[in-house]
Amino acid sequence: MSEQQPPKSPTSRRAFLKAGLTAGGAAAFAPSALAGALGGGDPANQPPNIPEWTRSLGDGVAVRAYGKPSKHEAHVIRRDVEWLTASRESSVSFTPIHELDGIITPNGLGFERHHSGIAEVDPADYRLILHGLVDKPLIFTLDDLKRLPRVNRAHFCECAANSGMEWRGAQLNGCQYTHGMVHCVMYTGVTLKTLLGEAGVKPNAKWLLLEGGDSAAMTRSLPLQKALDDVLIAYRMNGEMLYPEHGYPARAVIPGWEANMWVKWLRRIEVGDQPWHHREETSKYTDLLENGKARRFTFVMDAKSIITSPSPQAPVNHKSGLTVLSGIAWSGRGKIARVDVSLDGGRNWRTARIDGPVWDKALTRFYYEFDWDGRELLLQSRAMDETGYVQPGKAELRKIRGVNSIYHNNGIQTWYLHKNGEIENVEIS
Protein backbone atom coordinates (compact mmCIF):
# COMPACT_ATOMS: atom_id res chain seq x y z
CA MET A 1 0.00 0.00 0.00
CA SER A 2 1.36 3.44 -0.83
CA GLU A 3 2.44 5.74 1.95
CA GLN A 4 -0.43 7.70 3.42
CA GLN A 5 -0.27 11.48 3.53
CA PRO A 6 -1.43 13.24 6.70
CA PRO A 7 -5.04 14.34 6.31
CA LYS A 8 -6.15 17.91 6.61
CA SER A 9 -6.90 19.36 10.01
CA PRO A 10 -10.36 18.55 11.37
CA THR A 11 -13.13 20.93 10.43
CA SER A 12 -15.35 22.05 13.29
CA ARG A 13 -19.09 21.57 13.08
CA ARG A 14 -19.55 25.33 13.62
CA ALA A 15 -17.30 26.16 10.64
CA PHE A 16 -19.10 23.62 8.49
CA LEU A 17 -22.52 25.07 9.30
CA LYS A 18 -21.29 28.63 8.86
CA ALA A 19 -20.00 27.83 5.40
CA GLY A 20 -23.21 26.13 4.42
CA LEU A 21 -25.46 28.96 5.60
CA THR A 22 -23.75 31.79 3.75
CA ALA A 23 -24.94 33.37 0.49
CA GLY A 24 -28.64 33.12 1.15
CA GLY A 25 -28.89 30.64 4.04
CA ALA A 26 -30.14 27.14 3.28
CA ALA A 27 -30.48 28.04 -0.40
CA ALA A 28 -26.68 27.81 -0.58
CA PHE A 29 -27.13 24.04 -0.90
CA ALA A 30 -28.04 23.27 -4.50
CA PRO A 31 -31.29 21.24 -4.68
CA SER A 32 -29.58 18.49 -6.67
CA ALA A 33 -26.79 18.21 -4.10
CA LEU A 34 -29.29 18.15 -1.25
CA ALA A 35 -31.29 15.39 -2.89
CA GLY A 36 -28.16 13.34 -3.38
CA ALA A 37 -27.16 13.80 0.24
CA LEU A 38 -30.51 12.43 1.37
CA GLY A 39 -29.90 9.16 -0.41
CA GLY A 40 -32.57 8.84 -3.09
CA GLY A 41 -36.00 7.47 -2.18
CA ASP A 42 -39.30 8.19 -3.90
CA PRO A 43 -39.44 11.75 -5.24
CA ALA A 44 -43.23 11.68 -4.90
CA ASN A 45 -42.81 11.65 -1.11
CA GLN A 46 -40.22 14.42 -1.01
CA PRO A 47 -40.55 18.22 -0.93
CA PRO A 48 -42.41 20.01 -2.34
CA ASN A 49 -44.82 17.05 -2.57
CA ILE A 50 -46.98 15.81 0.29
CA PRO A 51 -45.80 12.33 1.38
CA GLU A 52 -48.20 9.40 1.32
CA TRP A 53 -47.98 8.70 5.05
CA THR A 54 -49.71 12.01 5.82
CA ARG A 55 -52.80 11.09 3.78
CA SER A 56 -54.37 8.50 6.10
CA LEU A 57 -54.65 7.58 9.76
CA GLY A 58 -52.06 5.28 11.25
CA ASP A 59 -52.35 2.59 13.91
CA GLY A 60 -53.84 3.70 17.20
CA VAL A 61 -52.47 3.15 20.67
CA ALA A 62 -52.03 -0.43 21.94
CA VAL A 63 -52.28 -1.85 18.42
CA ARG A 64 -48.58 -2.53 18.74
CA ALA A 65 -48.74 -3.75 22.31
CA TYR A 66 -44.99 -4.23 22.48
CA GLY A 67 -43.10 -1.65 20.45
CA LYS A 68 -40.73 -2.70 17.70
CA PRO A 69 -38.29 -0.80 15.49
CA SER A 70 -39.45 0.65 12.18
CA LYS A 71 -39.74 -1.87 9.37
CA HIS A 72 -37.05 0.15 7.64
CA GLU A 73 -34.62 -0.92 10.40
CA ALA A 74 -35.33 -4.64 10.02
CA HIS A 75 -31.71 -5.26 9.00
CA VAL A 76 -30.45 -4.21 12.44
CA ILE A 77 -30.29 -7.63 14.07
CA ARG A 78 -27.92 -10.01 15.81
CA ARG A 79 -26.15 -12.26 13.34
CA ASP A 80 -24.14 -15.43 13.67
CA VAL A 81 -21.37 -17.09 11.69
CA GLU A 82 -22.64 -20.58 10.89
CA TRP A 83 -19.24 -22.21 10.39
CA LEU A 84 -17.88 -20.88 13.69
CA THR A 85 -19.18 -23.79 15.77
CA ALA A 86 -20.60 -27.24 15.10
CA SER A 87 -23.93 -26.42 16.71
CA ARG A 88 -26.04 -23.29 17.11
CA GLU A 89 -27.04 -24.52 20.58
CA SER A 90 -23.41 -23.99 21.59
CA SER A 91 -22.55 -20.89 19.64
CA VAL A 92 -22.63 -17.12 19.59
CA SER A 93 -24.51 -14.28 17.91
CA PHE A 94 -23.04 -10.81 17.44
CA THR A 95 -24.31 -7.37 18.44
CA PRO A 96 -24.73 -5.02 15.43
CA ILE A 97 -22.48 -2.40 17.05
CA HIS A 98 -22.02 -0.64 13.69
CA GLU A 99 -25.73 0.27 13.72
CA LEU A 100 -25.86 1.59 17.29
CA ASP A 101 -24.93 4.84 18.98
CA GLY A 102 -24.63 5.95 22.57
CA ILE A 103 -23.55 3.29 25.07
CA ILE A 104 -26.69 1.31 26.00
CA THR A 105 -27.45 -1.81 23.95
CA PRO A 106 -31.15 -2.56 23.29
CA ASN A 107 -32.22 -5.79 24.96
CA GLY A 108 -33.05 -7.49 21.68
CA LEU A 109 -29.62 -6.81 20.18
CA GLY A 110 -27.20 -7.86 22.92
CA PHE A 111 -24.94 -10.70 21.77
CA GLU A 112 -25.69 -14.27 22.87
CA ARG A 113 -23.35 -17.07 23.90
CA HIS A 114 -24.86 -20.42 24.87
CA HIS A 115 -23.34 -23.77 25.78
CA SER A 116 -26.49 -25.83 25.34
CA GLY A 117 -29.14 -23.51 23.96
CA ILE A 118 -31.55 -21.16 25.71
CA ALA A 119 -33.05 -22.45 28.97
CA GLU A 120 -36.76 -21.60 29.32
CA VAL A 121 -37.29 -21.23 33.07
CA ASP A 122 -40.68 -20.87 34.74
CA PRO A 123 -40.21 -18.09 37.32
CA ALA A 124 -42.64 -19.82 39.68
CA ASP A 125 -40.27 -22.80 39.80
CA TYR A 126 -37.09 -20.77 39.98
CA ARG A 127 -34.88 -21.31 43.03
CA LEU A 128 -31.37 -20.05 43.83
CA ILE A 129 -29.49 -22.28 46.26
CA LEU A 130 -26.72 -20.79 48.44
CA HIS A 131 -24.76 -23.36 50.46
CA GLY A 132 -21.30 -24.67 51.34
CA LEU A 133 -19.05 -22.83 53.79
CA VAL A 134 -21.86 -20.67 55.15
CA ASP A 135 -23.50 -20.40 58.55
CA LYS A 136 -27.01 -20.80 57.18
CA PRO A 137 -27.73 -22.45 53.79
CA LEU A 138 -30.50 -20.59 51.97
CA ILE A 139 -32.85 -21.00 49.03
CA PHE A 140 -34.15 -17.86 47.34
CA THR A 141 -37.20 -17.56 45.12
CA LEU A 142 -37.34 -14.83 42.48
CA ASP A 143 -39.68 -12.86 44.75
CA ASP A 144 -37.16 -13.22 47.57
CA LEU A 145 -34.48 -11.64 45.39
CA LYS A 146 -36.81 -8.78 44.48
CA ARG A 147 -37.53 -8.06 48.14
CA LEU A 148 -33.87 -7.46 48.92
CA PRO A 149 -32.25 -4.00 48.50
CA ARG A 150 -31.85 -3.21 44.79
CA VAL A 151 -29.05 -1.58 42.86
CA ASN A 152 -28.89 -0.30 39.28
CA ARG A 153 -25.57 -0.40 37.44
CA ALA A 154 -24.55 -0.21 33.79
CA HIS A 155 -21.71 -2.52 32.74
CA PHE A 156 -20.31 -4.00 29.55
CA CYS A 157 -20.39 -7.76 29.05
CA GLU A 158 -17.70 -9.07 26.68
CA CYS A 159 -16.94 -12.62 25.62
CA ALA A 160 -13.31 -13.62 26.13
CA ALA A 161 -13.31 -14.77 22.49
CA ASN A 162 -14.34 -11.34 21.15
CA SER A 163 -11.93 -10.52 18.29
CA GLY A 164 -10.51 -14.04 18.67
CA MET A 165 -10.60 -14.75 14.93
CA GLU A 166 -8.21 -11.82 14.37
CA TRP A 167 -5.21 -13.14 16.31
CA ARG A 168 -3.49 -14.50 13.18
CA GLY A 169 -4.53 -11.69 10.85
CA ALA A 170 -7.50 -9.85 9.38
CA GLN A 171 -10.35 -12.34 8.94
CA LEU A 172 -13.90 -11.04 9.26
CA ASN A 173 -14.95 -7.95 7.35
CA GLY A 174 -17.22 -6.14 9.75
CA CYS A 175 -17.00 -4.90 13.34
CA GLN A 176 -20.20 -6.81 14.15
CA TYR A 177 -18.11 -9.96 13.66
CA THR A 178 -14.69 -8.77 14.84
CA HIS A 179 -15.90 -6.97 17.98
CA GLY A 180 -19.62 -7.69 18.32
CA MET A 181 -19.42 -10.10 21.26
CA VAL A 182 -20.00 -7.20 23.62
CA HIS A 183 -22.99 -5.27 24.93
CA CYS A 184 -23.71 -2.78 27.69
CA VAL A 185 -26.98 -2.53 29.60
CA MET A 186 -28.33 -1.18 32.89
CA TYR A 187 -28.72 -4.12 35.27
CA THR A 188 -31.07 -4.19 38.23
CA GLY A 189 -30.61 -6.72 40.98
CA VAL A 190 -29.16 -7.46 44.38
CA THR A 191 -25.48 -7.50 45.25
CA LEU A 192 -23.97 -10.93 45.85
CA LYS A 193 -22.46 -9.45 48.99
CA THR A 194 -26.00 -9.01 50.33
CA LEU A 195 -26.88 -12.66 49.71
CA LEU A 196 -23.66 -13.86 51.29
CA GLY A 197 -24.36 -11.60 54.25
CA GLU A 198 -27.76 -13.25 54.70
CA ALA A 199 -26.13 -16.69 54.77
CA GLY A 200 -23.00 -15.79 56.72
CA VAL A 201 -19.64 -16.77 55.21
CA LYS A 202 -17.25 -18.94 57.20
CA PRO A 203 -13.69 -17.64 57.84
CA ASN A 204 -12.01 -20.23 55.61
CA ALA A 205 -14.13 -19.41 52.54
CA LYS A 206 -12.15 -18.17 49.52
CA TRP A 207 -14.00 -19.24 46.36
CA LEU A 208 -17.55 -19.60 45.05
CA LEU A 209 -18.92 -22.01 42.49
CA LEU A 210 -21.62 -20.54 40.25
CA GLU A 211 -23.83 -23.06 38.45
CA GLY A 212 -26.33 -22.33 35.70
CA GLY A 213 -29.70 -23.92 35.14
CA ASP A 214 -29.14 -24.83 31.48
CA SER A 215 -28.60 -28.42 30.34
CA ALA A 216 -24.83 -27.81 30.29
CA ALA A 217 -24.96 -26.98 34.02
CA MET A 218 -22.51 -24.19 33.16
CA THR A 219 -20.20 -23.75 36.17
CA ARG A 220 -17.52 -21.19 36.97
CA SER A 221 -15.26 -20.58 39.98
CA LEU A 222 -15.38 -17.03 41.35
CA PRO A 223 -12.96 -15.62 43.96
CA LEU A 224 -14.76 -14.54 47.13
CA GLN A 225 -12.93 -11.21 47.05
CA LYS A 226 -14.57 -10.31 43.73
CA ALA A 227 -17.95 -11.60 44.91
CA LEU A 228 -17.83 -9.21 47.87
CA ASP A 229 -16.71 -6.30 45.70
CA ASP A 230 -19.14 -5.52 42.87
CA VAL A 231 -20.89 -8.71 41.66
CA LEU A 232 -24.65 -8.54 41.13
CA ILE A 233 -27.35 -11.15 40.86
CA ALA A 234 -29.47 -9.38 38.25
CA TYR A 235 -33.02 -10.00 37.13
CA ARG A 236 -33.61 -6.88 35.01
CA MET A 237 -31.77 -5.27 32.11
CA ASN A 238 -32.66 -1.78 30.88
CA GLY A 239 -35.70 -1.87 33.18
CA GLU A 240 -37.22 -5.05 31.74
CA MET A 241 -36.92 -8.52 33.14
CA LEU A 242 -34.01 -10.39 31.59
CA TYR A 243 -34.70 -11.97 28.21
CA PRO A 244 -34.43 -15.79 28.15
CA GLU A 245 -31.27 -15.65 26.04
CA HIS A 246 -29.70 -13.41 28.68
CA GLY A 247 -30.45 -15.67 31.60
CA TYR A 248 -34.07 -15.13 32.67
CA PRO A 249 -35.01 -14.99 35.43
CA ALA A 250 -31.63 -14.29 37.14
CA ARG A 251 -27.97 -14.24 36.19
CA ALA A 252 -24.58 -13.28 37.58
CA VAL A 253 -23.13 -9.90 36.55
CA ILE A 254 -19.37 -9.76 37.17
CA PRO A 255 -18.25 -6.28 36.10
CA GLY A 256 -15.10 -6.03 34.03
CA TRP A 257 -14.51 -9.78 33.87
CA GLU A 258 -14.88 -12.10 30.88
CA ALA A 259 -18.47 -12.98 30.04
CA ASN A 260 -18.11 -16.74 30.46
CA MET A 261 -18.01 -16.02 34.21
CA TRP A 262 -21.42 -14.32 34.03
CA VAL A 263 -23.39 -17.50 34.62
CA LYS A 264 -26.95 -17.34 33.25
CA TRP A 265 -30.09 -18.98 34.63
CA LEU A 266 -28.18 -19.04 37.92
CA ARG A 267 -29.47 -21.85 40.15
CA ARG A 268 -26.71 -22.61 42.66
CA ILE A 269 -23.89 -20.86 44.51
CA GLU A 270 -21.57 -23.03 46.58
CA VAL A 271 -19.03 -21.43 48.91
CA GLY A 272 -15.70 -23.25 49.24
CA ASP A 273 -12.04 -22.82 50.16
CA GLN A 274 -10.51 -23.41 46.71
CA PRO A 275 -11.43 -23.14 43.01
CA TRP A 276 -13.32 -26.03 41.47
CA HIS A 277 -11.52 -27.86 38.66
CA HIS A 278 -13.84 -28.46 35.73
CA ARG A 279 -12.67 -29.65 32.35
CA GLU A 280 -14.08 -26.68 30.46
CA GLU A 281 -12.98 -24.19 33.06
CA THR A 282 -9.34 -25.28 33.06
CA SER A 283 -8.87 -25.89 29.34
CA LYS A 284 -11.25 -23.99 27.10
CA TYR A 285 -10.90 -20.61 28.79
CA THR A 286 -7.13 -20.41 29.18
CA ASP A 287 -4.66 -18.48 27.03
CA LEU A 288 -2.08 -20.77 25.40
CA LEU A 289 1.27 -19.04 24.90
CA GLU A 290 4.03 -19.67 22.34
CA ASN A 291 6.16 -21.65 24.81
CA GLY A 292 3.34 -24.10 25.56
CA LYS A 293 2.46 -22.61 28.92
CA ALA A 294 -1.02 -21.22 29.52
CA ARG A 295 -2.33 -18.13 31.30
CA ARG A 296 -5.05 -19.28 33.67
CA PHE A 297 -7.73 -17.23 35.46
CA THR A 298 -7.27 -14.29 33.09
CA PHE A 299 -10.55 -12.85 34.27
CA VAL A 300 -10.16 -9.12 33.56
CA MET A 301 -10.95 -7.70 30.11
CA ASP A 302 -8.27 -5.13 29.27
CA ALA A 303 -8.92 -1.73 27.73
CA LYS A 304 -10.21 -1.95 24.18
CA SER A 305 -11.86 0.19 21.52
CA ILE A 306 -13.28 -0.06 18.03
CA ILE A 307 -14.37 2.44 15.39
CA THR A 308 -17.93 1.37 14.61
CA SER A 309 -18.53 3.95 11.88
CA PRO A 310 -17.04 4.19 9.33
CA SER A 311 -16.46 0.44 9.24
CA PRO A 312 -16.94 -2.37 6.69
CA GLN A 313 -20.69 -2.62 7.33
CA ALA A 314 -21.06 1.16 7.62
CA PRO A 315 -19.18 2.64 4.63
CA VAL A 316 -18.84 6.35 3.93
CA ASN A 317 -21.76 7.38 1.71
CA HIS A 318 -20.36 10.70 0.51
CA LYS A 319 -17.40 11.48 -1.74
CA SER A 320 -15.80 14.06 0.56
CA GLY A 321 -16.52 16.62 3.25
CA LEU A 322 -17.35 16.58 6.95
CA THR A 323 -17.22 13.00 8.22
CA VAL A 324 -18.18 11.80 11.68
CA LEU A 325 -16.07 8.97 13.06
CA SER A 326 -17.77 7.12 15.93
CA GLY A 327 -16.78 4.27 18.18
CA ILE A 328 -16.88 2.63 21.59
CA ALA A 329 -14.23 2.00 24.23
CA TRP A 330 -14.26 -0.01 27.44
CA SER A 331 -12.02 -1.41 30.17
CA GLY A 332 -12.48 -4.08 32.80
CA ARG A 333 -10.16 -2.15 35.11
CA GLY A 334 -12.34 0.94 35.48
CA LYS A 335 -13.35 4.02 33.55
CA ILE A 336 -12.10 5.07 30.12
CA ALA A 337 -9.92 8.16 30.52
CA ARG A 338 -9.17 8.99 26.90
CA VAL A 339 -9.47 7.69 23.34
CA ASP A 340 -7.16 8.63 20.48
CA VAL A 341 -7.83 8.07 16.80
CA SER A 342 -5.50 7.85 13.83
CA LEU A 343 -6.29 8.43 10.17
CA ASP A 344 -2.92 7.20 8.92
CA GLY A 345 -2.42 3.80 10.54
CA GLY A 346 -0.90 5.04 13.79
CA ARG A 347 1.66 7.55 12.47
CA ASN A 348 -0.25 10.43 14.00
CA TRP A 349 -2.79 10.34 16.84
CA ARG A 350 -5.55 12.82 17.65
CA THR A 351 -7.62 12.92 20.82
CA ALA A 352 -11.24 11.92 20.21
CA ARG A 353 -14.21 13.61 21.84
CA ILE A 354 -15.89 11.51 24.53
CA ASP A 355 -19.60 12.18 24.78
CA GLY A 356 -22.25 10.83 27.14
CA PRO A 357 -21.71 9.25 30.55
CA VAL A 358 -18.37 7.69 31.46
CA TRP A 359 -19.19 4.88 33.86
CA ASP A 360 -17.07 2.29 35.61
CA LYS A 361 -16.57 -0.85 33.51
CA ALA A 362 -19.08 0.31 30.89
CA LEU A 363 -18.98 1.20 27.21
CA THR A 364 -17.91 4.77 26.48
CA ARG A 365 -18.82 6.57 23.25
CA PHE A 366 -16.27 8.63 21.36
CA TYR A 367 -16.42 10.80 18.23
CA TYR A 368 -13.98 12.51 15.90
CA GLU A 369 -15.16 14.87 13.17
CA PHE A 370 -12.84 15.53 10.25
CA ASP A 371 -12.90 16.86 6.72
CA TRP A 372 -12.33 13.89 4.42
CA ASP A 373 -10.86 14.91 1.06
CA GLY A 374 -11.51 11.57 -0.65
CA ARG A 375 -8.08 10.07 -0.03
CA GLU A 376 -7.41 6.56 1.26
CA LEU A 377 -7.11 6.40 5.05
CA LEU A 378 -6.14 3.83 7.67
CA LEU A 379 -8.52 4.31 10.60
CA GLN A 380 -7.58 3.23 14.13
CA SER A 381 -8.61 3.93 17.70
CA ARG A 382 -6.65 3.50 20.93
CA ALA A 383 -8.20 3.48 24.40
CA MET A 384 -6.62 4.45 27.72
CA ASP A 385 -8.23 3.72 31.08
CA GLU A 386 -7.98 5.44 34.44
CA THR A 387 -5.23 3.04 35.61
CA GLY A 388 -2.93 4.29 32.84
CA TYR A 389 -3.24 1.14 30.74
CA VAL A 390 -2.94 1.87 26.99
CA GLN A 391 -4.53 -0.41 24.40
CA PRO A 392 -1.69 -2.14 22.51
CA GLY A 393 -1.18 -2.69 18.80
CA LYS A 394 -1.71 -6.21 17.47
CA ALA A 395 1.98 -6.74 16.71
CA GLU A 396 2.90 -5.63 20.22
CA LEU A 397 0.35 -8.00 21.71
CA ARG A 398 1.48 -10.94 19.60
CA LYS A 399 5.09 -10.53 20.73
CA ILE A 400 3.94 -11.27 24.27
CA ARG A 401 1.03 -13.67 23.75
CA GLY A 402 1.76 -15.36 20.43
CA VAL A 403 -1.10 -16.55 18.23
CA ASN A 404 -2.09 -19.88 19.77
CA SER A 405 -5.00 -18.53 21.82
CA ILE A 406 -8.31 -17.09 20.64
CA TYR A 407 -8.99 -15.25 23.90
CA HIS A 408 -8.37 -11.73 25.22
CA ASN A 409 -7.39 -10.06 21.96
CA ASN A 410 -7.62 -6.34 22.69
CA GLY A 411 -5.24 -5.22 19.95
CA ILE A 412 -5.83 -2.06 17.91
CA GLN A 413 -8.08 -2.64 14.90
CA THR A 414 -7.33 -1.09 11.48
CA TRP A 415 -9.95 -0.18 8.87
CA TYR A 416 -8.84 0.76 5.35
CA LEU A 417 -11.03 3.51 3.90
CA HIS A 418 -10.98 3.29 0.11
CA LYS A 419 -11.51 6.28 -2.16
CA ASN A 420 -15.01 5.04 -3.03
CA GLY A 421 -16.03 5.04 0.64
CA GLU A 422 -15.85 1.28 1.15
CA ILE A 423 -14.08 -0.03 4.26
CA GLU A 424 -11.88 -3.11 4.56
CA ASN A 425 -10.44 -5.00 7.53
CA VAL A 426 -6.65 -4.94 7.08
CA GLU A 427 -3.39 -5.62 8.92
CA ILE A 428 -0.49 -3.18 8.89
CA SER A 429 3.07 -3.78 10.06
BELZI-V358496 format. One record per run of one state. SS is the DSSP state (helix for helix, strand for strand, loop for the rest). FROM is the first residue (numbers start at 1). TO is the last residue. If there is no record, write none. Layout:
BEGIN
ss=(SS:SS)
from=(FROM:FROM)
to=(TO:TO)
END
This chain:
BEGIN
ss=(loop:helix:loop:helix:loop:helix:loop:helix:loop:helix:loop:helix:loop:strand:loop:helix:loop:helix:loop:strand:loop:helix:loop:helix:loop:strand:loop:helix:loop:strand:loop:strand:loop:strand:loop:helix:loop:strand:loop:helix:loop:helix:loop:strand:helix:loop:strand:loop:strand:loop:strand:helix:loop:strand:loop:strand:loop:helix:loop:strand:loop:strand:loop:helix:loop:strand:loop:helix:loop:strand:loop:strand:loop:strand:loop:strand:loop:strand:loop:strand:loop:strand:loop:strand:loop:strand:loop:strand:loop:strand:loop:strand:loop:strand:loop:strand:loop:helix:loop:strand:loop:strand:loop)
from=(1:13:21:25:29:31:38:43:46:52:55:71:74:79:81:82:85:88:91:92:95:97:100:107:110:112:114:123:126:128:133:134:135:138:141:142:148:151:159:164:167:175:179:182:192:200:201:202:207:213:219:224:228:232:238:240:242:244:247:251:254:257:258:259:262:266:273:279:284:287:289:294:296:300:301:304:310:311:312:314:315:321:331:336:343:344:345:350:352:353:356:364:373:377:386:390:391:394:402:414:418:423:427)
to=(12:20:24:28:30:37:42:45:51:54:70:73:78:80:81:84:87:90:91:94:96:99:106:109:111:113:122:125:127:132:133:134:137:140:141:147:150:158:163:166:174:178:181:191:199:200:201:206:212:218:223:227:231:237:239:241:243:246:250:253:256:257:258:261:265:272:278:283:286:288:293:295:299:300:303:309:310:311:313:314:320:330:335:342:343:344:349:351:352:355:363:372:376:385:389:390:393:401:413:417:422:426:429)
END
